[in-house]
């Protein structure tokens, strides 16, 4: 699908350049994931696709927007079957560091109810995306008569590698992601909301993983995670630090220049890349990350909030620094509607530990997948970020085997 960017940005017009938008829920041929490289995390088994969609009734769709080098952006839709204003799902949210614009947070936290699909996008596109989500819900049969709706939209800042001020994500892109959402394998890396993201010094994006967990009385449940990785820190793999230099990855940034450009907030990743003639210095990679967790375990909103907390904690295993400018959010939802009259009783708090282990492991592996499956991307001012290369990473880990881990190693 080829589209034009109809609304002008704050910079020079580029209407003659095509904006390529591709809606897809399924992955193209891609780099090997962490587990295929022997870097799976933990001992719990995964679902068949090792993805959020292993949770029954959860679908994922992406719309990817690319117009090199100016635009690398998009939107990702997480669509639980049956969710709507009349059939909300139990949910919980946790902010590890609240420098972000997670729309719908206050009502979700107050009521413990998710009324819409969860959408992820770029910071300045979040508000358009929320409006498009409201329109999509109101037009559906379950939206008839609705006079209040709480759209949930998360964001990370892709301004380092994309013209964020152009706000390229439009209503048609949101609808395409929602309507194309499907089960099965999930596209990762530079797709949808992950197209312009960077993390831990590497090109990053969307990553996903799942775990199957046995609870009391032999009941087996599934927990899935999807991350939009865009945070700072130093990558840790198998407990050891890995910098871009360790695996031969350059960080390519043009020298900063002066020019007529709007002031930037250096605390947010990408905010120091305004549209205009100036070439700014790359801002410290401090934020952010959206982590979405789904499970078919019968949990209430309070327990799902406990899962959401541990989703944010899991980022530390991968090396997150939780900087001042980082918006680190966990959102967890269950697939059994609130007030469902039938089904298993809520899991006792004392039996939640296996789910806590599952979410920590799945978050760590999801981050690795986002780094390994990304592709090299150059932004509008010449900033370039490269993915985590598999062969040098494995060689580095082999070289370190047998040597005791030390601080900074």
VENURCOR-V184314 format. One record per residue. N is the residue number from 1. RES is the residue in three letters. PHI is phi as a letter, one per 40 degrees, with the letter a starting at -180 (999 if undefined). PSI is psi in radians with two decimals (999 if undefined). Layout:
n=N res=RES phi=PHI psi=PSI
n=N res=RES phi=PHI psi=PSI
This chain:
n=1 res=UNK phi=999 psi=2.20
n=2 res=UNK phi=b psi=2.32
n=3 res=UNK phi=b psi=2.85
n=4 res=UNK phi=b psi=2.63
n=5 res=UNK phi=c psi=1.81
n=6 res=UNK phi=c psi=-0.56
n=7 res=UNK phi=c psi=2.41
n=8 res=UNK phi=c psi=2.65
n=9 res=UNK phi=c psi=-3.13
n=10 res=UNK phi=c psi=-0.12
n=11 res=UNK phi=b psi=-2.87
n=12 res=UNK phi=c psi=2.59
n=13 res=UNK phi=c psi=2.47
n=14 res=UNK phi=b psi=0.65
n=15 res=UNK phi=c psi=-0.39
n=16 res=UNK phi=c psi=-0.16
n=17 res=UNK phi=c psi=2.29
n=18 res=UNK phi=c psi=2.52
n=19 res=UNK phi=b psi=2.00
n=20 res=UNK phi=c psi=2.05
n=21 res=UNK phi=b psi=2.13
n=22 res=UNK phi=b psi=1.93
n=23 res=UNK phi=c psi=2.28
n=24 res=UNK phi=a psi=2.39
n=25 res=UNK phi=b psi=-0.22
n=26 res=UNK phi=b psi=2.61
n=27 res=UNK phi=c psi=2.54
n=28 res=UNK phi=c psi=3.11
n=29 res=UNK phi=d psi=2.28
n=30 res=UNK phi=a psi=3.06
n=31 res=UNK phi=c psi=2.82
n=32 res=UNK phi=c psi=2.49
n=33 res=UNK phi=c psi=2.99
n=34 res=UNK phi=d psi=-0.79
n=35 res=UNK phi=c psi=-0.64
n=36 res=UNK phi=c psi=-0.37
n=37 res=UNK phi=c psi=0.08
n=38 res=UNK phi=g psi=0.32
n=39 res=UNK phi=b psi=0.44
n=40 res=UNK phi=c psi=2.64
n=41 res=UNK phi=b psi=2.21
n=42 res=UNK phi=g psi=-3.14
n=43 res=UNK phi=b psi=-0.19
n=44 res=UNK phi=c psi=2.54
n=45 res=UNK phi=c psi=2.69
n=46 res=UNK phi=c psi=2.96
n=47 res=UNK phi=c psi=3.12
n=48 res=UNK phi=c psi=-0.53
n=49 res=UNK phi=b psi=-0.02
n=50 res=UNK phi=f psi=0.92
n=51 res=UNK phi=a psi=2.85
n=52 res=UNK phi=d psi=-0.59
n=53 res=UNK phi=c psi=-0.07
n=54 res=UNK phi=c psi=-0.36
n=55 res=UNK phi=c psi=2.10
n=56 res=UNK phi=d psi=2.32
n=57 res=UNK phi=g psi=0.15
n=58 res=UNK phi=b psi=2.23
n=59 res=UNK phi=b psi=2.71
n=60 res=UNK phi=b psi=2.40
n=61 res=UNK phi=b psi=2.64
n=62 res=UNK phi=b psi=2.57
n=63 res=UNK phi=b psi=2.13
n=64 res=UNK phi=b psi=2.22
n=65 res=UNK phi=b psi=2.06
n=66 res=UNK phi=b psi=2.20
n=67 res=UNK phi=a psi=1.43
n=68 res=UNK phi=c psi=2.52
n=69 res=UNK phi=c psi=0.10
n=70 res=UNK phi=c psi=-0.71
n=71 res=UNK phi=b psi=2.17
n=72 res=UNK phi=b psi=1.61
n=73 res=UNK phi=a psi=-2.98
n=74 res=UNK phi=i psi=-2.94
n=75 res=UNK phi=a psi=2.49
n=76 res=UNK phi=b psi=2.34
n=77 res=UNK phi=b psi=2.25
n=78 res=UNK phi=b psi=1.98
n=79 res=UNK phi=b psi=1.79
n=80 res=UNK phi=c psi=2.39
n=81 res=UNK phi=d psi=2.33
n=82 res=UNK phi=g psi=-0.10
n=83 res=UNK phi=c psi=2.47
n=84 res=UNK phi=a psi=3.03
n=85 res=UNK phi=c psi=-0.45
n=86 res=UNK phi=c psi=-0.11
n=87 res=UNK phi=a psi=1.10
n=88 res=UNK phi=c psi=2.74
n=89 res=UNK phi=b psi=2.60
n=90 res=UNK phi=c psi=2.47
n=91 res=UNK phi=a psi=2.75
n=92 res=UNK phi=a psi=2.70
n=93 res=UNK phi=b psi=2.60
n=94 res=UNK phi=a psi=2.33
n=95 res=UNK phi=b psi=1.95
n=96 res=UNK phi=c psi=-0.73
n=97 res=UNK phi=a psi=2.14
n=98 res=UNK phi=c psi=0.52
n=99 res=UNK phi=c psi=1.30
n=100 res=UNK phi=a psi=3.12
n=101 res=UNK phi=b psi=0.97
n=102 res=UNK phi=c psi=1.78
n=103 res=UNK phi=c psi=2.40
n=104 res=UNK phi=g psi=0.10
n=105 res=UNK phi=c psi=-0.80
n=106 res=UNK phi=c psi=-0.77
n=107 res=UNK phi=c psi=-0.66
n=108 res=UNK phi=c psi=-0.75
n=109 res=UNK phi=c psi=-0.64
n=110 res=UNK phi=c psi=-0.76
n=111 res=UNK phi=b psi=-0.29
n=112 res=UNK phi=g psi=0.60
n=113 res=UNK phi=b psi=2.32
n=114 res=UNK phi=b psi=2.07
n=115 res=UNK phi=b psi=-0.26
n=116 res=UNK phi=b psi=2.92
n=117 res=UNK phi=d psi=2.81
n=118 res=UNK phi=b psi=2.18
n=119 res=UNK phi=b psi=2.53
n=120 res=UNK phi=b psi=2.49
n=121 res=UNK phi=a psi=-2.86
n=122 res=UNK phi=c psi=2.65
n=123 res=UNK phi=d psi=-0.99
n=124 res=UNK phi=c psi=-0.13
n=125 res=UNK phi=c psi=-0.11
n=126 res=UNK phi=c psi=-0.60
n=127 res=UNK phi=c psi=-0.68
n=128 res=UNK phi=c psi=-0.71
n=129 res=UNK phi=c psi=-0.73
n=130 res=UNK phi=c psi=-0.74
n=131 res=UNK phi=c psi=-0.74
n=132 res=UNK phi=c psi=-0.65
n=133 res=UNK phi=c psi=-0.74
n=134 res=UNK phi=d psi=-0.82
n=135 res=UNK phi=c psi=-0.72
n=136 res=UNK phi=c psi=-0.74
n=137 res=UNK phi=c psi=-0.76
n=138 res=UNK phi=c psi=-0.49
n=139 res=UNK phi=c psi=-0.19
n=140 res=UNK phi=c psi=2.77
n=141 res=UNK phi=d psi=-0.68
n=142 res=UNK phi=c psi=-0.17
n=143 res=UNK phi=c psi=-0.03
n=144 res=UNK phi=c psi=2.26
n=145 res=UNK phi=g psi=-0.01
n=146 res=UNK phi=c psi=2.29
n=147 res=UNK phi=b psi=-0.06
n=148 res=UNK phi=a psi=2.37
n=149 res=UNK phi=a psi=2.47
n=150 res=UNK phi=b psi=1.52
n=151 res=UNK phi=c psi=2.42
n=152 res=UNK phi=b psi=2.02
n=153 res=UNK phi=b psi=2.14
n=154 res=UNK phi=b psi=2.82
n=155 res=UNK phi=a psi=2.72
n=156 res=UNK phi=b psi=2.81
n=157 res=UNK phi=c psi=2.03
n=158 res=UNK phi=b psi=0.37
n=159 res=UNK phi=c psi=-0.28
n=160 res=UNK phi=c psi=-0.64
n=161 res=UNK phi=b psi=0.14
n=162 res=UNK phi=a psi=2.73
n=163 res=UNK phi=c psi=1.47
n=164 res=UNK phi=c psi=-0.52
n=165 res=UNK phi=c psi=-0.32
n=166 res=UNK phi=c psi=-0.26
n=167 res=UNK phi=f psi=1.14
n=168 res=UNK phi=c psi=-0.29
n=169 res=UNK phi=c psi=2.14
n=170 res=UNK phi=b psi=3.03
n=171 res=UNK phi=d psi=-0.70
n=172 res=UNK phi=c psi=-0.53
n=173 res=UNK phi=c psi=-0.68
n=174 res=UNK phi=c psi=-0.81
n=175 res=UNK phi=c psi=-0.66
n=176 res=UNK phi=c psi=-0.72
n=177 res=UNK phi=c psi=-0.75
n=178 res=UNK phi=c psi=-0.79
n=179 res=UNK phi=c psi=-0.42
n=180 res=UNK phi=c psi=-0.05
n=181 res=UNK phi=d psi=2.38
n=182 res=UNK phi=a psi=2.96
n=183 res=UNK phi=c psi=-2.98
n=184 res=UNK phi=g psi=-2.83
n=185 res=UNK phi=d psi=2.58
n=186 res=UNK phi=b psi=2.27
n=187 res=UNK phi=c psi=2.45
n=188 res=UNK phi=b psi=3.01
n=189 res=UNK phi=g psi=-2.25
n=190 res=UNK phi=c psi=1.14
n=191 res=UNK phi=b psi=2.67
n=192 res=UNK phi=f psi=-2.31
n=193 res=UNK phi=c psi=-0.20
n=194 res=UNK phi=c psi=-0.01
n=195 res=UNK phi=d psi=-0.70
n=196 res=UNK phi=b psi=0.30
n=197 res=UNK phi=c psi=2.63
n=198 res=UNK phi=b psi=2.67
n=199 res=UNK phi=a psi=2.42
n=200 res=UNK phi=f psi=0.50
n=201 res=UNK phi=g psi=-0.03
n=202 res=UNK phi=b psi=2.89
n=203 res=UNK phi=c psi=2.35
n=204 res=UNK phi=b psi=-2.67
n=205 res=UNK phi=i psi=-2.33
n=206 res=UNK phi=c psi=2.39
n=207 res=UNK phi=a psi=2.67
n=208 res=UNK phi=a psi=2.76
n=209 res=UNK phi=a psi=2.86
n=210 res=UNK phi=a psi=2.88
n=211 res=UNK phi=a psi=2.52
n=212 res=UNK phi=b psi=2.32
n=213 res=UNK phi=b psi=2.32
n=214 res=UNK phi=c psi=2.14
n=215 res=UNK phi=b psi=-2.93
n=216 res=UNK phi=c psi=2.66
n=217 res=UNK phi=g psi=0.45
n=218 res=UNK phi=g psi=0.18
n=219 res=UNK phi=c psi=2.20
n=220 res=UNK phi=b psi=2.31
n=221 res=UNK phi=b psi=2.91
n=222 res=UNK phi=b psi=2.44
n=223 res=UNK phi=b psi=2.27
n=224 res=UNK phi=b psi=2.67
n=225 res=UNK phi=b psi=2.49
n=226 res=UNK phi=b psi=2.30
n=227 res=UNK phi=b psi=2.53
n=228 res=UNK phi=b psi=1.67
n=229 res=UNK phi=c psi=2.17
n=230 res=UNK phi=a psi=0.68
n=231 res=UNK phi=b psi=2.86
n=232 res=UNK phi=c psi=2.97
n=233 res=UNK phi=h psi=-2.81
n=234 res=UNK phi=b psi=2.14
n=235 res=UNK phi=d psi=2.41
n=236 res=UNK phi=b psi=2.24
n=237 res=UNK phi=b psi=2.17
n=238 res=UNK phi=f psi=0.63
n=239 res=UNK phi=g psi=0.04
n=240 res=UNK phi=b psi=2.52
n=241 res=UNK phi=c psi=2.51
n=242 res=UNK phi=b psi=1.97
n=243 res=UNK phi=c psi=2.83
n=244 res=UNK phi=d psi=-0.70
n=245 res=UNK phi=c psi=-0.58
n=246 res=UNK phi=c psi=-0.51
n=247 res=UNK phi=b psi=0.35
n=248 res=UNK phi=g psi=0.46
n=249 res=UNK phi=c psi=2.09
n=250 res=UNK phi=c psi=2.65
n=251 res=UNK phi=b psi=1.91
n=252 res=UNK phi=b psi=1.92
n=253 res=UNK phi=b psi=2.32
n=254 res=UNK phi=c psi=2.72
n=255 res=UNK phi=c psi=2.43
n=256 res=UNK phi=c psi=2.54
n=257 res=UNK phi=b psi=2.95
n=258 res=UNK phi=c psi=2.81
n=259 res=UNK phi=i psi=3.09
n=260 res=UNK phi=c psi=1.80
n=261 res=UNK phi=a psi=2.59
n=262 res=UNK phi=c psi=2.66
n=263 res=UNK phi=c psi=2.59
n=264 res=UNK phi=b psi=2.71
n=265 res=UNK phi=c psi=1.89
n=266 res=UNK phi=c psi=-0.12
n=267 res=UNK phi=c psi=-0.42
n=268 res=UNK phi=c psi=2.32
n=269 res=UNK phi=d psi=2.23
n=270 res=UNK phi=g psi=-0.34
n=271 res=UNK phi=c psi=-0.33
n=272 res=UNK phi=c psi=0.38
n=273 res=UNK phi=b psi=1.26
n=274 res=UNK phi=c psi=2.82
n=275 res=UNK phi=c psi=2.36
n=276 res=UNK phi=i psi=-2.89
n=277 res=UNK phi=c psi=-0.31
n=278 res=UNK phi=c psi=2.51
n=279 res=UNK phi=b psi=1.79
n=280 res=UNK phi=c psi=2.82
n=281 res=UNK phi=c psi=2.56
n=282 res=UNK phi=c psi=2.33
n=283 res=UNK phi=c psi=2.68
n=284 res=UNK phi=d psi=2.42
n=285 res=UNK phi=c psi=1.49
n=286 res=UNK phi=b psi=-0.38
n=287 res=UNK phi=a psi=2.72
n=288 res=UNK phi=a psi=-2.92
n=289 res=UNK phi=a psi=2.32
n=290 res=UNK phi=b psi=2.21
n=291 res=UNK phi=b psi=2.12
n=292 res=UNK phi=b psi=2.25
n=293 res=UNK phi=b psi=2.36
n=294 res=UNK phi=b psi=2.57
n=295 res=UNK phi=a psi=2.60
n=296 res=UNK phi=c psi=0.12
n=297 res=UNK phi=c psi=2.43
n=298 res=UNK phi=c psi=1.55
n=299 res=UNK phi=b psi=2.63
n=300 res=UNK phi=c psi=3.08
n=301 res=UNK phi=c psi=-0.66
n=302 res=UNK phi=c psi=-0.75
n=303 res=UNK phi=c psi=-0.62
n=304 res=UNK phi=c psi=-0.56
n=305 res=UNK phi=c psi=-0.64
n=306 res=UNK phi=c psi=-0.67
n=307 res=UNK phi=c psi=-0.73
n=308 res=UNK phi=c psi=-0.67
n=309 res=UNK phi=d psi=-0.81
n=310 res=UNK phi=c psi=-0.41
n=311 res=UNK phi=c psi=-0.74
n=312 res=UNK phi=c psi=-0.69
n=313 res=UNK phi=d psi=-0.62
n=314 res=UNK phi=c psi=-0.42
n=315 res=UNK phi=c psi=-0.52
n=316 res=UNK phi=c psi=-0.61
n=317 res=UNK phi=d psi=-0.60
n=318 res=UNK phi=c psi=-0.13
n=319 res=UNK phi=h psi=0.22
n=320 res=UNK phi=c psi=2.49
n=321 res=UNK phi=b psi=-0.21
n=322 res=UNK phi=f psi=0.92
n=323 res=UNK phi=c psi=2.95
n=324 res=UNK phi=d psi=-0.76
n=325 res=UNK phi=c psi=0.30
n=326 res=UNK phi=c psi=2.24
n=327 res=UNK phi=c psi=1.73
n=328 res=UNK phi=b psi=1.89
n=329 res=UNK phi=b psi=2.46
n=330 res=UNK phi=b psi=2.33
n=331 res=UNK phi=b psi=2.17
n=332 res=UNK phi=b psi=2.38
n=333 res=UNK phi=b psi=2.68
n=334 res=UNK phi=b psi=2.78
n=335 res=UNK phi=c psi=-0.06
n=336 res=UNK phi=c psi=2.11
n=337 res=UNK phi=d psi=2.62
n=338 res=UNK phi=d psi=2.38
n=339 res=UNK phi=g psi=0.22
n=340 res=UNK phi=d psi=2.22
n=341 res=UNK phi=c psi=-0.38
n=342 res=UNK phi=b psi=2.96
n=343 res=UNK phi=h psi=3.02
n=344 res=UNK phi=c psi=2.67
n=345 res=UNK phi=c psi=2.83
n=346 res=UNK phi=c psi=2.44
n=347 res=UNK phi=c psi=2.37
n=348 res=UNK phi=c psi=2.52
n=349 res=UNK phi=d psi=-0.63
n=350 res=UNK phi=c psi=-0.15
n=351 res=UNK phi=b psi=0.19
n=352 res=UNK phi=c psi=-0.24
n=353 res=UNK phi=d psi=-0.75
n=354 res=UNK phi=c psi=-0.58
n=355 res=UNK phi=c psi=-0.60
n=356 res=UNK phi=c psi=-0.75
n=357 res=UNK phi=c psi=-0.75
n=358 res=UNK phi=c psi=-0.76
n=359 res=UNK phi=c psi=-0.65
n=360 res=UNK phi=c psi=-0.82
n=361 res=UNK phi=c psi=-0.76
n=362 res=UNK phi=c psi=-0.62
n=363 res=UNK phi=c psi=-0.84
n=364 res=UNK phi=d psi=-0.78
n=365 res=UNK phi=c psi=-0.61
n=366 res=UNK phi=c psi=-0.72
n=367 res=UNK phi=c psi=-0.78
n=368 res=UNK phi=d psi=-0.77
n=369 res=UNK phi=c psi=-0.66
n=370 res=UNK phi=c psi=-0.60
n=371 res=UNK phi=c psi=-0.67
n=372 res=UNK phi=c psi=-0.53
n=373 res=UNK phi=c psi=-0.04
n=374 res=UNK phi=c psi=2.97
n=375 res=UNK phi=b psi=2.66
n=376 res=UNK phi=d psi=2.33
n=377 res=UNK phi=b psi=2.37
n=378 res=UNK phi=b psi=2.29
n=379 res=UNK phi=c psi=-3.07
n=380 res=UNK phi=c psi=-0.38
n=381 res=UNK phi=b psi=0.26
n=382 res=UNK phi=g psi=0.01
n=383 res=UNK phi=c psi=2.30
n=384 res=UNK phi=b psi=2.37
n=385 res=UNK phi=b psi=2.43
n=386 res=UNK phi=b psi=2.63
n=387 res=UNK phi=c psi=2.97
n=388 res=UNK phi=c psi=2.03
n=389 res=UNK phi=c psi=2.27
n=390 res=UNK phi=c psi=-0.87
n=391 res=UNK phi=c psi=-0.86
n=392 res=UNK phi=c psi=-0.60
n=393 res=UNK phi=c psi=-0.83
n=394 res=UNK phi=c psi=-0.67
n=395 res=UNK phi=c psi=-0.72
n=396 res=UNK phi=c psi=-0.79
n=397 res=UNK phi=c psi=-0.66
n=398 res=UNK phi=c psi=-0.71
n=399 res=UNK phi=c psi=-0.50
n=400 res=UNK phi=c psi=-0.16
n=401 res=UNK phi=c psi=2.42
n=402 res=UNK phi=g psi=-0.21
n=403 res=UNK phi=c psi=2.29
n=404 res=UNK phi=c psi=2.40
n=405 res=UNK phi=c psi=2.36
n=406 res=UNK phi=b psi=2.86
n=407 res=UNK phi=d psi=2.20
n=408 res=UNK phi=g psi=0.04
n=409 res=UNK phi=c psi=999
